[in-house]
Amino acid sequence: MAFRFEHLHLKAPDPKKTADWYVNAFDFEIVSDRTRDTGDRFIECKTTDGVIVRISGARTGEAMGEGSADVHFGIEHFGLTVDDLDDEVKRLEGLGAKLREGPTDGSSGTRVAFIEAPDDVRIELLERE
């Protein structure tokens, strides 16, 4: 049986604010915005290459734990490629992201940096030769 990556789901205290940040930062497109029967605002976005990113708040009566942009077990980060790492880090810092690591030179000419996006999400930015 073949498996395909289907989506990434982010939880946020203010899903619309978070979705708008990703629209501005990475050209995500908001394709739906609704409140589910479970009481949470549920926004579905697509990246420029068609990956689905869902952003939702807490469901009715649900208490959310804190996020962490630190290195940790579990899903630790997601990665995006960029054309110019230095320019993108500066641009994203202007949108409120925080540089957490790098930029550093990786193997095979790849440069990487890690940023903290809204809601303590850790994102790896990769510039490939």
GROMACS elastic network, one bead per residue, 0.5 to 0.9 nm:
[ bonds ]
;  ai    aj funct       b0    kb
    3     6     6  0.89411   500
    5     8     6  0.86396   500
    5    51     6  0.84214   500
    6    51     6  0.73508   500
    6    52     6  0.68466   500
    7    51     6  0.63635   500
    7    53     6  0.56170   500
    7    54     6  0.71870   500
    8    51     6  0.80119   500
    8    52     6  0.64255   500
    8    54     6  0.61767   500
    8    55     6  0.85633   500
    9    44     6  0.89914   500
    9    52     6  0.84420   500
    9    53     6  0.57001   500
    9    55     6  0.57544   500
    9    56     6  0.77026   500
   10    15     6  0.87383   500
   10    53     6  0.74038   500
   10    54     6  0.60879   500
   10    56     6  0.65233   500
   10    57     6  0.86189   500
   10   119     6  0.87893   500
   10   121     6  0.83264   500
   11    14     6  0.87741   500
   11    15     6  0.73983   500
   11    54     6  0.83347   500
   11    55     6  0.56363   500
   11    56     6  0.50329   500
   11    57     6  0.54942   500
   11    58     6  0.72974   500
   11    64     6  0.86853   500
   11   119     6  0.78987   500
   12    15     6  0.51784   500
   12    16     6  0.87256   500
   12    17     6  0.87032   500
   12    18     6  0.67661   500
   12    55     6  0.67280   500
   12    56     6  0.59412   500
   12    57     6  0.50544   500
   12    58     6  0.75900   500
   12   118     6  0.83118   500
   12   119     6  0.60358   500
   13    17     6  0.88144   500
   13    18     6  0.84365   500
   13    56     6  0.80911   500
   13    57     6  0.54842   500
   13    58     6  0.71784   500
   13    64     6  0.89059   500
   13   119     6  0.76087   500
   14    17     6  0.54756   500
   14    18     6  0.63051   500
   14    19     6  0.86850   500
   14    41     6  0.85890   500
   14    56     6  0.80105   500
   14    57     6  0.64991   500
   15    18     6  0.50750   500
   15    19     6  0.59413   500
   15    20     6  0.84685   500
   15    41     6  0.67091   500
   15    42     6  0.73101   500
   15    43     6  0.69576   500
   15    55     6  0.57456   500
   15    56     6  0.53392   500
   15    57     6  0.57987   500
   16    19     6  0.50196   500
   16    20     6  0.60034   500
   16    21     6  0.85322   500
   16    33     6  0.84719   500
   16    41     6  0.82649   500
   16    42     6  0.88736   500
   16    43     6  0.73598   500
   16    55     6  0.81890   500
   16    56     6  0.85446   500
   17    20     6  0.51890   500
   17    21     6  0.63207   500
   17    22     6  0.89462   500
   18    21     6  0.51050   500
   18    22     6  0.65417   500
   18    23     6  0.87645   500
   18    55     6  0.76129   500
   18   118     6  0.64936   500
   18   119     6  0.77772   500
   19    22     6  0.52174   500
   19    23     6  0.62408   500
   19    24     6  0.87491   500
   19    28     6  0.81013   500
   19    29     6  0.88841   500
   19    30     6  0.74538   500
   19    43     6  0.73133   500
   19    44     6  0.85706   500
   19    45     6  0.75795   500
   19    54     6  0.87543   500
   19    55     6  0.67406   500
   20    24     6  0.62251   500
   20    25     6  0.84510   500
   20    28     6  0.85014   500
   20    30     6  0.83927   500
   21    24     6  0.51752   500
   21    25     6  0.58546   500
   21    26     6  0.82729   500
   21    95     6  0.76658   500
   21   117     6  0.87697   500
   21   118     6  0.78289   500
   22    26     6  0.54631   500
   22    27     6  0.67519   500
   22    28     6  0.58308   500
   22    29     6  0.86290   500
   22    45     6  0.89170   500
   22   117     6  0.89837   500
   23    26     6  0.57136   500
   23    29     6  0.61304   500
   23    30     6  0.75319   500
   23    45     6  0.85123   500
   23    47     6  0.88167   500
   24    27     6  0.57913   500
   24    28     6  0.75161   500
   24    95     6  0.81744   500
   25    28     6  0.79350   500
   25    91     6  0.82025   500
   25    92     6  0.64608   500
   25    95     6  0.72135   500
   26    47     6  0.75192   500
   26    48     6  0.80937   500
   27    46     6  0.88041   500
   27    47     6  0.68374   500
   27    48     6  0.65893   500
   28    45     6  0.60787   500
   28    46     6  0.54432   500
   28    48     6  0.63032   500
   28    53     6  0.86002   500
   29    44     6  0.84644   500
   29    45     6  0.52293   500
   29    46     6  0.52086   500
   29    47     6  0.65353   500
   29    48     6  0.76767   500
   30    33     6  0.74206   500
   30    43     6  0.70327   500
   30    44     6  0.59521   500
   30    46     6  0.66208   500
   31    43     6  0.76660   500
   31    44     6  0.56589   500
   31    45     6  0.54072   500
   31    46     6  0.70317   500
   32    42     6  0.79889   500
   32    43     6  0.56300   500
   32    44     6  0.51681   500
   32    45     6  0.71350   500
   33    41     6  0.72703   500
   33    42     6  0.58501   500
   33    44     6  0.64870   500
   33    45     6  0.89334   500
   34    40     6  0.84336   500
   34    41     6  0.57725   500
   34    42     6  0.53799   500
   34    43     6  0.64359   500
   34    44     6  0.88880   500
   35    38     6  0.79371   500
   35    39     6  0.61388   500
   35    40     6  0.55420   500
   35    42     6  0.57559   500
   35    43     6  0.85018   500
   36    39     6  0.54582   500
   36    40     6  0.56696   500
   36    41     6  0.64138   500
   36    42     6  0.66298   500
   36    59     6  0.86447   500
   37    40     6  0.76181   500
   37    59     6  0.89702   500
   38    41     6  0.89469   500
   38    58     6  0.89709   500
   38    59     6  0.54659   500
   38    60     6  0.60279   500
   39    57     6  0.86812   500
   39    58     6  0.77702   500
   39    59     6  0.51224   500
   39    61     6  0.87826   500
   40    56     6  0.62835   500
   40    57     6  0.52221   500
   40    58     6  0.55630   500
   40    60     6  0.66871   500
   41    55     6  0.81513   500
   41    56     6  0.53801   500
   41    57     6  0.56627   500
   41    58     6  0.79945   500
   41    59     6  0.82033   500
   42    54     6  0.70421   500
   42    55     6  0.59599   500
   42    57     6  0.70267   500
   43    53     6  0.84184   500
   43    54     6  0.57183   500
   43    55     6  0.51630   500
   43    56     6  0.61287   500
   44    52     6  0.69213   500
   44    53     6  0.59825   500
   44    55     6  0.63794   500
   44    56     6  0.85839   500
   45    51     6  0.82366   500
   45    52     6  0.57820   500
   45    53     6  0.50588   500
   45    54     6  0.60127   500
   45    55     6  0.78210   500
   46    49     6  0.76709   500
   46    50     6  0.53523   500
   46    51     6  0.53942   500
   46    53     6  0.58803   500
   46    54     6  0.84729   500
   47    50     6  0.50857   500
   47    51     6  0.52171   500
   47    52     6  0.66335   500
   47    53     6  0.73627   500
   48    51     6  0.76189   500
   56    59     6  0.85219   500
   57    64     6  0.89792   500
   58    61     6  0.77839   500
   58    62     6  0.56426   500
   58    63     6  0.69792   500
   58    64     6  0.66313   500
   59    62     6  0.52166   500
   59    63     6  0.83163   500
   60    63     6  0.88215   500
   64    67     6  0.88427   500
   66   119     6  0.86763   500
   66   120     6  0.83040   500
   67   119     6  0.65315   500
   67   120     6  0.52341   500
   67   121     6  0.71204   500
   68    71     6  0.79222   500
   68    72     6  0.78719   500
   68    76     6  0.86626   500
   68   116     6  0.88866   500
   68   119     6  0.81735   500
   68   120     6  0.50368   500
   68   121     6  0.66771   500
   68   122     6  0.76156   500
   69    72     6  0.82745   500
   69    76     6  0.78595   500
   69    77     6  0.80686   500
   69   100     6  0.82067   500
   69   115     6  0.80994   500
   69   116     6  0.57112   500
   69   117     6  0.80760   500
   69   119     6  0.85476   500
   69   121     6  0.52755   500
   69   123     6  0.83636   500
   70    76     6  0.80116   500
   70   100     6  0.82902   500
   70   116     6  0.86186   500
   70   120     6  0.83709   500
   70   121     6  0.89044   500
   70   122     6  0.72972   500
   71    76     6  0.63162   500
   71    77     6  0.84405   500
   71   122     6  0.83937   500
   72    75     6  0.78740   500
   72    76     6  0.57823   500
   73    76     6  0.63663   500
   75    78     6  0.80996   500
   76   121     6  0.85309   500
   76   122     6  0.68519   500
   76   123     6  0.86741   500
   77   114     6  0.87346   500
   77   121     6  0.70774   500
   77   123     6  0.52486   500
   77   124     6  0.66400   500
   78   121     6  0.87126   500
   78   122     6  0.69918   500
   78   123     6  0.51973   500
   78   124     6  0.60640   500
   78   125     6  0.87601   500
   79   114     6  0.88064   500
   79   122     6  0.88496   500
   79   123     6  0.56377   500
   79   125     6  0.57813   500
   79   126     6  0.70936   500
   80   123     6  0.74344   500
   80   124     6  0.62724   500
   80   125     6  0.51459   500
   80   126     6  0.61751   500
   80   127     6  0.88702   500
   81    85     6  0.87124   500
   81   124     6  0.83578   500
   81   125     6  0.57071   500
   81   127     6  0.58372   500
   81   128     6  0.74742   500
   82    85     6  0.61198   500
   82    88     6  0.71939   500
   82   125     6  0.65210   500
   82   126     6  0.59451   500
   82   127     6  0.53078   500
   82   128     6  0.78921   500
   83    87     6  0.87321   500
   83    88     6  0.81525   500
   83   126     6  0.83839   500
   83   127     6  0.58532   500
   83   128     6  0.76137   500
   84    87     6  0.55151   500
   84    88     6  0.61420   500
   84    89     6  0.86736   500
   84   126     6  0.89182   500
   84   127     6  0.63448   500
   85    88     6  0.51443   500
   85    89     6  0.60830   500
   85    90     6  0.86557   500
   85   103     6  0.75682   500
   85   111     6  0.73816   500
   85   112     6  0.74650   500
   85   113     6  0.76329   500
   85   125     6  0.70406   500
   85   126     6  0.69681   500
   85   127     6  0.56598   500
   86    89     6  0.52706   500
   86    90     6  0.63742   500
   86    91     6  0.86800   500
   86   103     6  0.75768   500
   87    90     6  0.52491   500
   87    91     6  0.61226   500
   87    92     6  0.85876   500
   88    92     6  0.59357   500
   88    93     6  0.83668   500
   88   125     6  0.84857   500
   89    92     6  0.52119   500
   89    93     6  0.60452   500
   89    94     6  0.85737   500
   89    97     6  0.83180   500
   89    98     6  0.86524   500
   89    99     6  0.72218   500
   89   103     6  0.86630   500
   89   113     6  0.79432   500
   89   114     6  0.89840   500
   89   115     6  0.78520   500
   89   125     6  0.83374   500
   90    93     6  0.51326   500
   90    94     6  0.62947   500
   90    95     6  0.88753   500
   91    94     6  0.50743   500
   91    95     6  0.66243   500
   91    97     6  0.88464   500
   92    96     6  0.64907   500
   92    97     6  0.54276   500
   92    98     6  0.79491   500
   92    99     6  0.88845   500
   92   115     6  0.84849   500
   92   117     6  0.86487   500
   93    98     6  0.57712   500
   93    99     6  0.72069   500
   93   115     6  0.85777   500
   94    97     6  0.71658   500
   96   116     6  0.88825   500
   96   117     6  0.74753   500
   96   118     6  0.77732   500
   97   115     6  0.62603   500
   97   116     6  0.54951   500
   97   118     6  0.69844   500
   98   114     6  0.86415   500
   98   115     6  0.53926   500
   98   117     6  0.68597   500
   99   102     6  0.75649   500
   99   103     6  0.88188   500
   99   113     6  0.75138   500
   99   114     6  0.62271   500
   99   116     6  0.63625   500
  100   113     6  0.75793   500
  100   114     6  0.53836   500
  100   115     6  0.51212   500
  100   116     6  0.63654   500
  100   122     6  0.84987   500
  101   104     6  0.79010   500
  101   112     6  0.84185   500
  101   113     6  0.54717   500
  101   114     6  0.50033   500
  101   115     6  0.70183   500
  102   105     6  0.83545   500
  102   111     6  0.85537   500
  102   112     6  0.64834   500
  102   114     6  0.66092   500
  102   115     6  0.89739   500
  103   111     6  0.64937   500
  103   112     6  0.53210   500
  103   114     6  0.76937   500
  103   125     6  0.88804   500
  104   110     6  0.86173   500
  104   111     6  0.55198   500
  104   112     6  0.54243   500
  104   113     6  0.64598   500
  105   108     6  0.88894   500
  105   109     6  0.69182   500
  105   110     6  0.61206   500
  105   112     6  0.64921   500
  106   109     6  0.63185   500
  106   111     6  0.52916   500
  106   112     6  0.66797   500
  107   110     6  0.57691   500
  107   111     6  0.80336   500
  108   111     6  0.89944   500
  108   128     6  0.83045   500
  108   129     6  0.78727   500
  109   127     6  0.84459   500
  109   128     6  0.63936   500
  109   129     6  0.54611   500
  110   126     6  0.66860   500
  110   127     6  0.56265   500
  110   129     6  0.61096   500
  111   125     6  0.82592   500
  111   126     6  0.57811   500
  111   127     6  0.51232   500
  111   128     6  0.65608   500
  111   129     6  0.84097   500
  112   124     6  0.67684   500
  112   125     6  0.55723   500
  112   127     6  0.63848   500
  112   128     6  0.87704   500
  113   123     6  0.83309   500
  113   124     6  0.57558   500
  113   125     6  0.52738   500
  113   126     6  0.68108   500
  113   127     6  0.89189   500
  114   122     6  0.66818   500
  114   123     6  0.55292   500
  114   125     6  0.61029   500
  114   126     6  0.88989   500
  115   121     6  0.81848   500
  115   122     6  0.58520   500
  115   123     6  0.53567   500
  115   124     6  0.65294   500
  115   125     6  0.76624   500
  116   119     6  0.83201   500
  116   120     6  0.58737   500
  116   121     6  0.56138   500
  116   123     6  0.64507   500
  117   120     6  0.59212   500
  117   121     6  0.50831   500
  117   122     6  0.62935   500
  117   123     6  0.69965   500
  118   121     6  0.61846   500
  118   122     6  0.89695   500
